[in-house]
């Protein structure tokens, strides 16, 4: 996986926030598409790689989903932090 991470940073920056949500929606049929994104690496422009996988990063829903994942992660972090803080 480290090799894949070094090879595909630009794609992962765009896409890393929402693949789990898409997997939850689509199930196992999403796995080959996601692996295709990772395997593509820097071979093409990120938009083209994601287009081939059927992911429309031009869609507001794509970005809303990604921001929703970040928001939920922050809420969990804040909850953990409040549990750790005395008082």
Buried (B, 14 or more C-beta within 10 A) or exposed (E): EEEBEEBBEEBBEBBBBBBEBBBEEEEEEBEEBBEEBBEBBEEEEBBEBBBEBEBEBEEEEBEEBBEEBEEEEEEEEEEEEEEEEEE
